[in-house]
Amino acid sequence: MNPNVMPMTQPTKSSKNPFKWPSLGLFMTFKTIIEYIFLIFKYAIRGVKFLTIDLLLKIYNTISGGVDRAYKSTKKMVDVSKKEELPKKEKKQSILNTDLSILFKNSFVVKQRIKKLEAKKLILLEELKGNGAIRSKTPKVYRYTAKNPKGIIETGILNGYSKLDINTFLLQEGFEVYEIISNEWTEFLYGEKSIFAPKMSTKDLLFWLTQLSTYIKSGITLTESIKILNNQMGKNKTYKRAFQSIVYELTMGESFSKALEKQGTMFPPLLINMIKAAEATGELEETLTDMANYYDEIDKTHKQMISAITYPMIITVFAIAVVTFLLIYIIPEFVNVYKTADVEIGGFTAFVISASEFLKANIVFIIIMVTILITITVIAYRKIKAFRRNMQIFFMKLPIFGNIIIFNEMAVFAKTFSSLLRNNVQITESIDILSKITSNEIYKEIMYNTIDNIVRGEKISTAFKDQWAIPEVSYYMIVTGESTGQLAEMMSRVSSYYQEMHRSLVTSLKAFIEPVIIVFLAVIVGAIILAVIIPMFDLMARLS
């Protein structure tokens, strides 16, 4: 026996083997080999079917299981009620008694609540005569309970300088106020620096900017426009709270940009600064339209970036799942066959079998370790600047993928810079805004260097010279824009150029990756199948 091969022990008599090897004839041996090749593809197809169809159906059935159970339970109750129908008079009396009891109970609960609210209202009126009328130097977060003009009791959040200011505003809006409170807990949950501060989605922000610009152009005042948008988007309680707070700030004489700024992270810093500049120049309508177009283009670029990353990730995960399925479920079946036939295993087949045994024995441990590793990497990327910077440099220097990141960053940077310059935002303030918009540490450093150059009286383009993360085309276009005095127009062209380059590269990458990954998956699966077929030829040679 060859010492380099893996010996396979004879199974005991008690071991059960569903496979029966032929003992006579070369024809039967070929037939058996074909059967086992068919068996491999059968299991492979089952695995693919499970990953692509059965798993999705299982998830769907699990989600809809509650609905199915509710339907079956309701159907069962209806069937029972049909069998045990009460006489018509008794049935009507039973329904009447039930309705009266529910009505009495609800009426009692409502009366009790109104009684408590009226007591709170008396306390509030006493507070407004004393400490509630004292205005603070800085705005506080107030939580109120009031009955709106539709007769519905609701709670909301407003920033103000005193309870009297909040009460006066709510009365003007047609509310009946019951309670206004302010404490550290309210400040922690709803303050400007709250960790729970919400952020408006790009889709809703686009709608909000477009509608607001349309209303203002048609002659509706800013405050009334915000009220209309509050009614349109009022189903979202977070948005409703923010819009109501903006209306309050505008009513109290605050500027629009300051009112948006007081909503925490609800609105992007870029939008707030652009509106601040527009208020100084009197071009609010045009700025709102420009910002709607800006966020629309940025959203498209972002989606292209996500698309470029998502597709390879899905294919990679699918490939890992198929290979894992083959190693855990298919290979062990053939190992049992080889043991029964006393086939000597060596070379690549022995390696595949060893990998299968290791994976089957340690699959849980491997999943846990991979999960922990991914979690640590994500946390380190978000919290540790040096780690994040090195990771970004690594990905930006990868072939093809690096250009996708660079083109995306340049498109966003140039588009934002152009918009800031068009709206007469100061250069130093524009660069500071740009450094806050990007999450890429390399470009942040370039922004900070640009600010230092401006302070020293140097040109903006100096900070972009000889930077590996800045393509030469964009550098020379910035230099041209500075020399001709048309930097905003030139940055707009840079944005369009790199946005088109990014779109083209993403499309080409998706077209290139699909066949490459399919071929890679086919090679891996084919190698595993070949590894389990090779011993069959040895067996065929012995039988012949």
N, C-alpha and C positions, 0 to 999 in steps of 0.2 A: 504493500500500500504506500502511496506517495506521502511522505511526511509533511508536505506543504499544504495538504488539503485537509478539510475539516471532516473527521469521521462522523458518521451518523449511526447511532445505536439502533438495534432492532427493537421494535415496539413489543410490549408484553401482549399476551394473548387476550388480556381483558380490554386492551385499547380498541376503541371503536373507530373504524375508518370507513367513511362513505364512499371512498374511491376504490375501484377494483382494477388492478392492472392486468392486462392480457398476458397470458402465459404462452400462447401459440401464435406463430405467424407474424411475418413482417407487416402484412396488410393491417392486422389488428393493431400493431404498434403505431403505424402511421395514423390510423383512425383515432387512436387514443390521444396522440399528440395534437391532432386537429381539434379534438374535443376540448383539450385543456387550453389551447390557444383561444378557442371560442369562449371558454369560461373566463379567461382574463379580460377579454373585451366586454363580456357580459357584466362582470363586476365593475369595470371601469365606467361603462355606460350608466350602471345603477348609481355609481358615486356621483357622476356628473349630473344625473337626473335629480339626485337628492339635493345637491348644492344649488341647482338652478330652479327647480320646480317644487319638490316636496318640502324643502325647508321654508320656502316662502309661503306655501299653503299651510304649513304647520303654524307659522307665526300668525298668519291671517286667522286661522281657526281658533288659536289661543285668544287673540284679541276679540274676535266675534263670539267666543264661547259664552261670555256673559250675556250677550244679546240673545243667543240661542236658548240659554237656560231660562232667561226671563220670558221668552216667547213660549217655551214648553210649559213653564209654570203657569203663565196666564191662560194658556190653552186648557191645561188641566183644570184650573179653577172654573173656567167657562163650562167645560164638560160636566163638572160636578154640579154646577149651579143649574144646568139644564135638567139634570136628573132629579134634583131636589128643589123644584120650583115651589115657591110659596103661593098660596092663594093671592089673587090680585089685591084684595083689601089689606091683608096682612103685609104684603110686599110694599104697598104704598105707604102704610103706616110706619113700617120699619125705615124706609128711605126718609120720610118726613122727620122722624125722631132723630135720625143720624144728622140730617142737615141742620136741624135746630140746635143739636148739641155742639156741632162744629161752629155754627154761627155765634152761639152764646160764648163758647170758649175763645174764639177769635176776638169778639167784641170785648171780652174781659181783659185779654192781653193788650189790646190796643188802648183801652182806657187806662190801664196801669202804666203803659209806656208814656202816654200823653201826660199823665199825672206827674211822672218823674221828670219829663222834659220841661213841664211848666215850672216845677220846683227849681230846676237848673236855670231857667230863664230869669226867675226872680233873683237868684244869686248873681247871675251875670249883670243884671241891671244895677245891683248894688256895687259890683266891682267897677262898672263904667263910671260911677260917680266918684270913685276914689283912685286906687292904684291903676285901674284899667285904662285911665285916661292919660297916664304919664307916658310920654314917648321916650323910647330908648335911643341911644346914639347910633347903634347899629341895628339893622333889621333882624328880627327873630322869626322862627317858624311857628305858626299858629295852626292848631287843629280845631275846626269848628264843626258843630252839628246844627243843621238848620233845615227848614222845610222850603223846598224850591217853589217857583211859581206854578209848577204842575201839581203841587200838593204832596210830593214825595219827600220823605225825610232822608237826608243824605249827609255824609261827612266829607270834608275836604281839607286841603292844606293850602295856606297862603302865607307869604312872607310879608311882614309889616313891622311898623315901629311901635304899635300899641294895639290893645284890644279894641279901643274906641275906633281906630282907623278901619280895622277889619269889620267891625259891626256896621259902621256907616256905609262902607262899600257894599256889603251884603244886603242891607236894607234898600239901597239904591237899585240893586239888581232884582228886587222883588222877593227876597228871602225873608223868612221869619226865623230869627236866630235864637237858639236855645242855649248854646254853650260855646265858649271859646277858651281854649287852654294852650299853654306853652310851657314845656319842661325840657329837661335834658334828653329824655327818651325820644320825644318828638324831634328834637334837633338832630339826634343821632340817626334816626331813621330817614328823615326827609330834608335835612340840611344840605347846603351846597356841597359839602365835603363828605357826604354820606357814602359808604361803600356800597349801599343798595341803590344808589342813584341810577335811574333807567337811562336808556339811550334810544333815540328815535331811529327806526330802521331807515335805510336808504330809500326804500320804496315809498314809505309814508312821508319822508322828508321831501322827495320829489313832488308828490301830490300837494303837500302843504305849501311849498314855495310857488308852484305853478298857479294854484288857486289864489294864494294871497296876492301875487302879482296881478292877476286878472281882476280881482276885486278892487284893488287900489287904482288900477288904470281906468276902471269904469266909474270912478268918482266916490266910491265907498270909503269912509274913513278907516284908518288903521285899526282902531279899537273895535269898530263894528265888523270889520273883516275877520278879526280874530274870534269874535263871538259867533259868526257864521260858521267858521271852521270848527269851532268847539261843538256846534250842533251836528256838523257833518262827521266828525271823527270822535264824537262823544262816547261811543260804545266802549272805547278803551279808557278805563278809569285813570290810568297814568297820564295819557294825553289830555284828558279833560281837566285834571288837576293842574297841569302845566299851563294850559291855555287860560284857565280861569285866573291863575296867578299872574300871567302876562297882562291880562285885562286890568287886574287890580293895580299892577305897577304903572301901566299907562295912565290909568285914572288918577293915580297919585302924583302924576307929573314926571315919572321916570322916563328915560329915553328907551327906545325899542331895543337897542343893543344891550343896554344894562338889564332890561327885563329878561332878555334871553339868557344873559350870563348868570342871572340869579337862579336859573333852573338847573344848575349843576352841569351834569354831563348830557343832558337831554339834547342840546344842540351843539354841533361841532365848533371848535374854537375859530376855525377859518371863517365860517358863516358869520359868527358874531363880529369878528374884526372887519369883515367886508361890509357889513351893515353899519358898523361904526363909521367907516370911511364914507359910506353913501349918505349917512345923515349929515355929514359935514359938507358934502357937495350937492345935496338935494337930488340925488339920482337913485332913490330907493327902488322904484319900479324896475328900472333897467338892471340894477344889481340883483334883485330877486330873480329876474329872468335868466341873467347870466349864471347865477349860482345853480339854478335848476338844470341848465344845460351842462354845467361843470360836473355836478354830481351824477348826471346821467352818463356822461362819458367815463368818469372814474369808475362807476359801477360796472360798466361794460368791460373795462380793462381788468377790474378785479375778478369778474366772472371768467374771463379768459385765463387768468392766472390759476384760478381754482380748477378750471377744466383741464389745464395742462398737467396739474399735479394729481388730480383725482383719477384720471383714466389709468395711468400706469400703476397706481396703488391698487386699484380694484383688480386689475389683471394679475398683479403679483400675489395678492392675497388668494385669488382663485387658484393660481398655480401651486402655491404652498398647500392649500387645502386638498387639491387632487393628489399631490405626491404623498401627503400625510395619510390620506385614505388608502392609497395603494400599499404603503408600507405597514399600516396597522391592520388592515382587513384582508388584503389579497395575498401578500407574501406568506403569512402564517399558514394559509390553506395549502400552499405548495410545499412548505416545509414538512407538513404532515404526510404529503404524498411521497416525498423523497425519503423520509424515514421508513415508510412502509416498504418502499422498493429497494432500500439499502443502497441508495445512490450516493457516490462520493461527490462532495461539494468543494469547490476551490475557486480561487481567483476572484473575479468581480462578483460572482454569485454569492460567495461567502461574505463579501463586504456588504452587499445589499441585505442579506439575511441578518447580519450583525446589526446593521443600522435599523432594521425593522424591529429586532428584539429590544434594542436600546430605547427606541422611540416608544414602543408599546409599554415598556416597564417604567418609563420616566415622563410620560406625556403630561401628567398633572404638574410635576415639578417644573418642566420646561415652560408650560403656559404661565405658571406663577412667576418664574424668573423673568420671562419676557415682559409680562405686565409690569413688574416692579421696575425693570430697566427703562421701559417706555415712560412710566410715571416720573422716575427720577430725572430723565432727560428733559421732559416737558417742564418740570418745576425749575430745573437748573437753567433752562433756556429763558424762562420768564423772569427769574429772580437774580441770576448772576450775569452781570454785564459782560465780563471777560469771556465767559463760556458762550454767551449769545453772539458776541462779536466774532469769535473763532469759528463758530458754526456757520455764521453768515458768510465769512470769507471762504470757507471750504465749499459751500454750495455755489457761491458766485464764481468760483474758479473751475467748476465742473464744465466739461464740454457741453454745449447746447443749453443745458439747464441753467448754467450761469448767465448766458445771454438773455434768457427769458426773465430772470430776476432783474438784471441791469436795465433792460429795455422797459420793464414795468416801472421801476423806480424813476427812470428818466422821464417817462411819459407823465407820471403823476407830479413830479417835481416841476417840470416845465409848464404844465397846464396850470398848476397852482400859482407859480411865480408870475405867469402871464396875467392871471386874473387879479392878483394883488396889485401889480403895476398899473393895470388898466383902471383900477378903482382908487388910484392915488394913495395907496398905503405906503408909508415910509419904507425905504429899503431895509434899514436895520430891523424894523418891526416885521417886515415880510420874511426876512431870513429867519428870524426867531420863530415865526409861525411855521415855516417850512421844517425847521428842526423838530418841532413838536408833532407834526403830521406823520412823518416817516417813523417806522419802528426799526429801520436799518441803522445800526451803530456807525457804519462806515460813512453813510451819507450825513448822519448827524454831525460827525466830526468835520466833514467838509463845510457844513453850514456854519458851525462855530468858527472855523478858520476864515470863512467869508466875512463874518461880523468883525473879527479882529482886523482883517484887511481894510474894511470900510472905516473903522475907527482910526487906523493909521493913515488914511487918505489914499489907499491903493484901490485899484480897480477890482470889480467883482470877479472878473475872469482869472485873476491871479490865483485865487484859491482853487480853481478847477484845473490849473495847468499841471501836467505830469501826474495826474491821478489815475491809477489803473481802473478805478470804478467809473470814470467819466470817459466815454468814447470821444475820440478826437473830433468827430463830426460836430458833436454838441459843443465842445470847447470853442472851436473856430466860429460856430454860429453865434455863441455868446459874445466873442470878441467883435464880430461884425456888428452885432446889435448895439454894443457899447459905442463903437466908433461912429455909427450912423445916427445914434440917438433914438433908435427904434427897438429897444430891448424887449418891450412887451410883445410887439409883433413877431420878433425873431423867436422868442420863447414859445409863442403859440405854434410857430412852424416846427420847432423842435419837438413839441408835444405831439403834433399830428404825425410827424415822421416816425417817431419811436413807437407810437401807438399802432401804426400800420406795420412796422417791423415786428412788433410783439405779436400782433394778430397773425401775420404770415408765418412766423416761427412756430407758434403754437399749433397752427393748422398742419404745417409740415411735420412737426414732431408727432402729432397724433397719427398721421398717416404712416409714419416710419415705425413707430413703436408697435402698432398692432401686429404686423406680420412678424416682427422680430420676436415679440413675446410668444406668439403662437408657435413659431418654430422652436423656440427655447423650450416651451412646455412639451411639444411633441418629442423633442430629443430626450428630455428627462424621462417622460413616460415610456418612450420606446426603449431606452436603456434599461429601465426596470423590467419591462416585459422580456427583453432579450436575456437579461440575467437569469430569469426563472425558466427560460426555454432551453438554454445551453445544456443543462444536465440531462434533458430529455434525449438529446442526440447521443450522449454517452450510453444511456439506457438502450436506445435503439440499436447502437452498435453491438452491445452485449447480446441482445436478443437475436440479432441477425447472425 
